[in-house]
Amino acid sequence: MTSPEDPLPPELSPRAQAARLGGVPREQADPATGGAYRAGRSGRKAERGPRRRRSRWKSLLLLLGVLVVLLLLVVAGTWIWADGRLTKVAAITDYSGRPADGPGTNWLIVGSDSRAGLTRQQQQELHVGSDTGVNTDTIMVLHKGSNGPVLMSIPRDSYVTIPAWTSSSGTAHASHKDKINAAFAAGGPQLLVKTVETTTGIHLDHYTEVGFTGVVDIVNALGGVPICLSAPVVDAKSGADLKAGCQTLKGTQSLQLVRTRYSLPDSDLSRIQNQQQFLQAMAKQVVSPGTWLNPFTLYPFLGAALDSLTVDRGTGMWTLSQFGLQMHRVSGSGGKTVTVPLSTQNYTTPGGASAVLWSPSGSATLFDEIQNDRPVTAKSNPSGTTGS
């Protein structure tokens, strides 16, 4: 008769038999006793550790997968929501004699001075007056190409030929000479696009417009725009009172900066440099991780931008994101900011208005380089502001 301390013979051990049949791990059958099962739980304890570790890894991987799926759904939902809120207009149209589509991508950037929707108090706070017409203080072309991005400013007082056009009421207008911003005032985005294309020979692919309140709302949603000014900017007409040096501009201050021209030494040309510097600074803030990784900044910014921007019908969120990325890159070592070369800055039109004239050779070279995606040889505009 066996004592309690002795193992059962192999032929009588149910666990040894189960091990042979695959029911119990073989390591639990003691080989020293010929396969007899020795009482105890050592084998089961040795197996439980790896099983628990595998179970934890599976749980972690499952949780990670769920988080990735949720993130993708949030991104996709935000993308669809944003794309559906864009305001689009028929700014880009085909016509006889239109410049051919060249390499690269060209955006026309327009800053509108429309006061529509502003209360009298807002007009006073923003120092924008109460004019009822619609003009543009900013006209730029952003080129994305193989030689780095180029941001070219077109002075709003450029005296050019505005092509023939027909108003929405059916009234035909013959081509005539006028300041380039008159095209926007008379025929809106479509006539301005056609005027820029026919006078420069540059094929425009996209159109982006922002108004007074758009600048204020976007900057405030971003929490301000850091910028460094080389000199104080003080201007009674725009309300600007900005110190020299590095600072963070709020919405109203930003609008004051990009509108100031009368107190600057070169008037509109100095303002162009300020506008270029501000747009680059704002683009840097837009693409920063502090904006895209913080939902409390991202969604207010997207809401303000989508409510403020007007784009062509071919622009979606992907195109708009590429636009923002190129605006950021233009301030880097591979980018360039230029202004159309001028031959005369104090031209008087037949009607008695002050205007500027483009340099025939310098402007033609610059336009050809952008249209054909060649390296731009024009000198970059200096950064910073001048004047007080």
Secondary structure as a PSIPRED ss2 file (coil, helix, strand):
# PSIPRED VFORMAT (PSIPRED V4.0)

   1 M C   1.000  0.000  0.000
   2 T C   1.000  0.000  0.000
   3 S C   1.000  0.000  0.000
   4 P C   1.000  0.000  0.000
   5 E C   1.000  0.000  0.000
   6 D C   1.000  0.000  0.000
   7 P C   1.000  0.000  0.000
   8 L C   1.000  0.000  0.000
   9 P C   1.000  0.000  0.000
  10 P H   0.000  1.000  0.000
  11 E H   0.000  1.000  0.000
  12 L H   0.000  1.000  0.000
  13 S C   1.000  0.000  0.000
  14 P H   0.000  1.000  0.000
  15 R H   0.000  1.000  0.000
  16 A H   0.000  1.000  0.000
  17 Q H   0.000  1.000  0.000
  18 A H   0.000  1.000  0.000
  19 A H   0.000  1.000  0.000
  20 R H   0.000  1.000  0.000
  21 L C   1.000  0.000  0.000
  22 G C   1.000  0.000  0.000
  23 G C   1.000  0.000  0.000
  24 V C   1.000  0.000  0.000
  25 P C   1.000  0.000  0.000
  26 R H   0.000  1.000  0.000
  27 E H   0.000  1.000  0.000
  28 Q H   0.000  1.000  0.000
  29 A E   0.000  0.000  1.000
  30 D E   0.000  0.000  1.000
  31 P H   0.000  1.000  0.000
  32 A H   0.000  1.000  0.000
  33 T H   0.000  1.000  0.000
  34 G C   1.000  0.000  0.000
  35 G C   1.000  0.000  0.000
  36 A E   0.000  0.000  1.000
  37 Y E   0.000  0.000  1.000
  38 R C   1.000  0.000  0.000
  39 A C   1.000  0.000  0.000
  40 G C   1.000  0.000  0.000
  41 R C   1.000  0.000  0.000
  42 S H   0.000  1.000  0.000
  43 G H   0.000  1.000  0.000
  44 R H   0.000  1.000  0.000
  45 K H   0.000  1.000  0.000
  46 A H   0.000  1.000  0.000
  47 E H   0.000  1.000  0.000
  48 R H   0.000  1.000  0.000
  49 G H   0.000  1.000  0.000
  50 P H   0.000  1.000  0.000
  51 R H   0.000  1.000  0.000
  52 R H   0.000  1.000  0.000
  53 R H   0.000  1.000  0.000
  54 R H   0.000  1.000  0.000
  55 S H   0.000  1.000  0.000
  56 R H   0.000  1.000  0.000
  57 W H   0.000  1.000  0.000
  58 K H   0.000  1.000  0.000
  59 S H   0.000  1.000  0.000
  60 L H   0.000  1.000  0.000
  61 L H   0.000  1.000  0.000
  62 L H   0.000  1.000  0.000
  63 L H   0.000  1.000  0.000
  64 L H   0.000  1.000  0.000
  65 G H   0.000  1.000  0.000
  66 V H   0.000  1.000  0.000
  67 L H   0.000  1.000  0.000
  68 V H   0.000  1.000  0.000
  69 V H   0.000  1.000  0.000
  70 L H   0.000  1.000  0.000
  71 L H   0.000  1.000  0.000
  72 L H   0.000  1.000  0.000
  73 L H   0.000  1.000  0.000
  74 V H   0.000  1.000  0.000
  75 V H   0.000  1.000  0.000
  76 A H   0.000  1.000  0.000
  77 G H   0.000  1.000  0.000
  78 T H   0.000  1.000  0.000
  79 W H   0.000  1.000  0.000
  80 I H   0.000  1.000  0.000
  81 W H   0.000  1.000  0.000
  82 A H   0.000  1.000  0.000
  83 D H   0.000  1.000  0.000
  84 G H   0.000  1.000  0.000
  85 R H   0.000  1.000  0.000
  86 L C   1.000  0.000  0.000
  87 T E   0.000  0.000  1.000
  88 K E   0.000  0.000  1.000
  89 V E   0.000  0.000  1.000
  90 A C   1.000  0.000  0.000
  91 A C   1.000  0.000  0.000
  92 I C   1.000  0.000  0.000
  93 T C   1.000  0.000  0.000
  94 D C   1.000  0.000  0.000
  95 Y C   1.000  0.000  0.000
  96 S C   1.000  0.000  0.000
  97 G C   1.000  0.000  0.000
  98 R C   1.000  0.000  0.000
  99 P C   1.000  0.000  0.000
 100 A C   1.000  0.000  0.000
 101 D C   1.000  0.000  0.000
 102 G C   1.000  0.000  0.000
 103 P C   1.000  0.000  0.000
 104 G C   1.000  0.000  0.000
 105 T E   0.000  0.000  1.000
 106 N E   0.000  0.000  1.000
 107 W E   0.000  0.000  1.000
 108 L E   0.000  0.000  1.000
 109 I E   0.000  0.000  1.000
 110 V E   0.000  0.000  1.000
 111 G E   0.000  0.000  1.000
 112 S E   0.000  0.000  1.000
 113 D C   1.000  0.000  0.000
 114 S C   1.000  0.000  0.000
 115 R C   1.000  0.000  0.000
 116 A C   1.000  0.000  0.000
 117 G C   1.000  0.000  0.000
 118 L C   1.000  0.000  0.000
 119 T C   1.000  0.000  0.000
 120 R H   0.000  1.000  0.000
 121 Q H   0.000  1.000  0.000
 122 Q H   0.000  1.000  0.000
 123 Q H   0.000  1.000  0.000
 124 Q H   0.000  1.000  0.000
 125 E H   0.000  1.000  0.000
 126 L H   0.000  1.000  0.000
 127 H C   1.000  0.000  0.000
 128 V C   1.000  0.000  0.000
 129 G C   1.000  0.000  0.000
 130 S C   1.000  0.000  0.000
 131 D C   1.000  0.000  0.000
 132 T C   1.000  0.000  0.000
 133 G C   1.000  0.000  0.000
 134 V C   1.000  0.000  0.000
 135 N C   1.000  0.000  0.000
 136 T E   0.000  0.000  1.000
 137 D E   0.000  0.000  1.000
 138 T E   0.000  0.000  1.000
 139 I E   0.000  0.000  1.000
 140 M E   0.000  0.000  1.000
 141 V E   0.000  0.000  1.000
 142 L E   0.000  0.000  1.000
 143 H E   0.000  0.000  1.000
 144 K E   0.000  0.000  1.000
 145 G C   1.000  0.000  0.000
 146 S C   1.000  0.000  0.000
 147 N C   1.000  0.000  0.000
 148 G C   1.000  0.000  0.000
 149 P C   1.000  0.000  0.000
 150 V E   0.000  0.000  1.000
 151 L E   0.000  0.000  1.000
 152 M E   0.000  0.000  1.000
 153 S E   0.000  0.000  1.000
 154 I C   1.000  0.000  0.000
 155 P C   1.000  0.000  0.000
 156 R C   1.000  0.000  0.000
 157 D C   1.000  0.000  0.000
 158 S E   0.000  0.000  1.000
 159 Y E   0.000  0.000  1.000
 160 V E   0.000  0.000  1.000
 161 T E   0.000  0.000  1.000
 162 I E   0.000  0.000  1.000
 163 P C   1.000  0.000  0.000
 164 A C   1.000  0.000  0.000
 165 W E   0.000  0.000  1.000
 166 T E   0.000  0.000  1.000
 167 S C   1.000  0.000  0.000
 168 S C   1.000  0.000  0.000
 169 S C   1.000  0.000  0.000
 170 G C   1.000  0.000  0.000
 171 T C   1.000  0.000  0.000
 172 A E   0.000  0.000  1.000
 173 H E   0.000  0.000  1.000
 174 A C   1.000  0.000  0.000
 175 S C   1.000  0.000  0.000
 176 H E   0.000  0.000  1.000
 177 K E   0.000  0.000  1.000
 178 D E   0.000  0.000  1.000
 179 K E   0.000  0.000  1.000
 180 I C   1.000  0.000  0.000
 181 N H   0.000  1.000  0.000
 182 A H   0.000  1.000  0.000
 183 A H   0.000  1.000  0.000
 184 F H   0.000  1.000  0.000
 185 A H   0.000  1.000  0.000
 186 A H   0.000  1.000  0.000
 187 G H   0.000  1.000  0.000
 188 G H   0.000  1.000  0.000
 189 P H   0.000  1.000  0.000
 190 Q H   0.000  1.000  0.000
 191 L H   0.000  1.000  0.000
 192 L H   0.000  1.000  0.000
 193 V H   0.000  1.000  0.000
 194 K H   0.000  1.000  0.000
 195 T H   0.000  1.000  0.000
 196 V H   0.000  1.000  0.000
 197 E H   0.000  1.000  0.000
 198 T H   0.000  1.000  0.000
 199 T H   0.000  1.000  0.000
 200 T H   0.000  1.000  0.000
 201 G C   1.000  0.000  0.000
 202 I C   1.000  0.000  0.000
 203 H C   1.000  0.000  0.000
 204 L C   1.000  0.000  0.000
 205 D C   1.000  0.000  0.000
 206 H E   0.000  0.000  1.000
 207 Y E   0.000  0.000  1.000
 208 T E   0.000  0.000  1.000
 209 E E   0.000  0.000  1.000
 210 V E   0.000  0.000  1.000
 211 G C   1.000  0.000  0.000
 212 F H   0.000  1.000  0.000
 213 T H   0.000  1.000  0.000
 214 G H   0.000  1.000  0.000
 215 V H   0.000  1.000  0.000
 216 V H   0.000  1.000  0.000
 217 D H   0.000  1.000  0.000
 218 I H   0.000  1.000  0.000
 219 V H   0.000  1.000  0.000
 220 N H   0.000  1.000  0.000
 221 A H   0.000  1.000  0.000
 222 L H   0.000  1.000  0.000
 223 G C   1.000  0.000  0.000
 224 G C   1.000  0.000  0.000
 225 V E   0.000  0.000  1.000
 226 P E   0.000  0.000  1.000
 227 I E   0.000  0.000  1.000
 228 C E   0.000  0.000  1.000
 229 L E   0.000  0.000  1.000
 230 S C   1.000  0.000  0.000
 231 A C   1.000  0.000  0.000
 232 P C   1.000  0.000  0.000
 233 V E   0.000  0.000  1.000
 234 V E   0.000  0.000  1.000
 235 D E   0.000  0.000  1.000
 236 A C   1.000  0.000  0.000
 237 K C   1.000  0.000  0.000
 238 S C   1.000  0.000  0.000
 239 G C   1.000  0.000  0.000
 240 A E   0.000  0.000  1.000
 241 D E   0.000  0.000  1.000
 242 L E   0.000  0.000  1.000
 243 K C   1.000  0.000  0.000
 244 A C   1.000  0.000  0.000
 245 G E   0.000  0.000  1.000
 246 C E   0.000  0.000  1.000
 247 Q E   0.000  0.000  1.000
 248 T E   0.000  0.000  1.000
 249 L E   0.000  0.000  1.000
 250 K C   1.000  0.000  0.000
 251 G H   0.000  1.000  0.000
 252 T H   0.000  1.000  0.000
 253 Q H   0.000  1.000  0.000
 254 S H   0.000  1.000  0.000
 255 L H   0.000  1.000  0.000
 256 Q H   0.000  1.000  0.000
 257 L H   0.000  1.000  0.000
 258 V H   0.000  1.000  0.000
 259 R H   0.000  1.000  0.000
 260 T C   1.000  0.000  0.000
 261 R C   1.000  0.000  0.000
 262 Y C   1.000  0.000  0.000
 263 S C   1.000  0.000  0.000
 264 L C   1.000  0.000  0.000
 265 P C   1.000  0.000  0.000
 266 D C   1.000  0.000  0.000
 267 S C   1.000  0.000  0.000
 268 D H   0.000  1.000  0.000
 269 L H   0.000  1.000  0.000
 270 S H   0.000  1.000  0.000
 271 R H   0.000  1.000  0.000
 272 I H   0.000  1.000  0.000
 273 Q H   0.000  1.000  0.000
 274 N H   0.000  1.000  0.000
 275 Q H   0.000  1.000  0.000
 276 Q H   0.000  1.000  0.000
 277 Q H   0.000  1.000  0.000
 278 F H   0.000  1.000  0.000
 279 L H   0.000  1.000  0.000
 280 Q H   0.000  1.000  0.000
 281 A H   0.000  1.000  0.000
 282 M H   0.000  1.000  0.000
 283 A H   0.000  1.000  0.000
 284 K H   0.000  1.000  0.000
 285 Q H   0.000  1.000  0.000
 286 V H   0.000  1.000  0.000
 287 V C   1.000  0.000  0.000
 288 S C   1.000  0.000  0.000
 289 P H   0.000  1.000  0.000
 290 G H   0.000  1.000  0.000
 291 T H   0.000  1.000  0.000
 292 W H   0.000  1.000  0.000
 293 L C   1.000  0.000  0.000
 294 N C   1.000  0.000  0.000
 295 P H   0.000  1.000  0.000
 296 F H   0.000  1.000  0.000
 297 T H   0.000  1.000  0.000
 298 L H   0.000  1.000  0.000
 299 Y H   0.000  1.000  0.000
 300 P H   0.000  1.000  0.000
 301 F H   0.000  1.000  0.000
 302 L H   0.000  1.000  0.000
 303 G H   0.000  1.000  0.000
 304 A H   0.000  1.000  0.000
 305 A H   0.000  1.000  0.000
 306 L H   0.000  1.000  0.000
 307 D H   0.000  1.000  0.000
 308 S H   0.000  1.000  0.000
 309 L E   0.000  0.000  1.000
 310 T E   0.000  0.000  1.000
 311 V E   0.000  0.000  1.000
 312 D E   0.000  0.000  1.000
 313 R C   1.000  0.000  0.000
 314 G C   1.000  0.000  0.000
 315 T C   1.000  0.000  0.000
 316 G C   1.000  0.000  0.000
 317 M H   0.000  1.000  0.000
 318 W H   0.000  1.000  0.000
 319 T H   0.000  1.000  0.000
 320 L H   0.000  1.000  0.000
 321 S H   0.000  1.000  0.000
 322 Q H   0.000  1.000  0.000
 323 F H   0.000  1.000  0.000
 324 G H   0.000  1.000  0.000
 325 L H   0.000  1.000  0.000
 326 Q H   0.000  1.000  0.000
 327 M H   0.000  1.000  0.000
 328 H H   0.000  1.000  0.000
 329 R H   0.000  1.000  0.000
 330 V C   1.000  0.000  0.000
 331 S C   1.000  0.000  0.000
 332 G C   1.000  0.000  0.000
 333 S C   1.000  0.000  0.000
 334 G C   1.000  0.000  0.000
 335 G C   1.000  0.000  0.000
 336 K E   0.000  0.000  1.000
 337 T E   0.000  0.000  1.000
 338 V E   0.000  0.000  1.000
 339 T E   0.000  0.000  1.000
 340 V C   1.000  0.000  0.000
 341 P C   1.000  0.000  0.000
 342 L E   0.000  0.000  1.000
 343 S E   0.000  0.000  1.000
 344 T E   0.000  0.000  1.000
 345 Q E   0.000  0.000  1.000
 346 N E   0.000  0.000  1.000
 347 Y E   0.000  0.000  1.000
 348 T E   0.000  0.000  1.000
 349 T C   1.000  0.000  0.000
 350 P C   1.000  0.000  0.000
 351 G C   1.000  0.000  0.000
 352 G C   1.000  0.000  0.000
 353 A C   1.000  0.000  0.000
 354 S E   0.000  0.000  1.000
 355 A E   0.000  0.000  1.000
 356 V E   0.000  0.000  1.000
 357 L E   0.000  0.000  1.000
 358 W E   0.000  0.000  1.000
 359 S C   1.000  0.000  0.000
 360 P H   0.000  1.000  0.000
 361 S H   0.000  1.000  0.000
 362 G H   0.000  1.000  0.000
 363 S H   0.000  1.000  0.000
 364 A H   0.000  1.000  0.000
 365 T H   0.000  1.000  0.000
 366 L H   0.000  1.000  0.000
 367 F H   0.000  1.000  0.000
 368 D H   0.000  1.000  0.000
 369 E H   0.000  1.000  0.000
 370 I H   0.000  1.000  0.000
 371 Q H   0.000  1.000  0.000
 372 N C   1.000  0.000  0.000
 373 D C   1.000  0.000  0.000
 374 R C   1.000  0.000  0.000
 375 P C   1.000  0.000  0.000
 376 V C   1.000  0.000  0.000
 377 T C   1.000  0.000  0.000
 378 A C   1.000  0.000  0.000
 379 K C   1.000  0.000  0.000
 380 S C   1.000  0.000  0.000
 381 N C   1.000  0.000  0.000
 382 P C   1.000  0.000  0.000
 383 S C   1.000  0.000  0.000
 384 G C   1.000  0.000  0.000
 385 T C   1.000  0.000  0.000
 386 T C   1.000  0.000  0.000
 387 G C   1.000  0.000  0.000
 388 S C   1.000  0.000  0.000
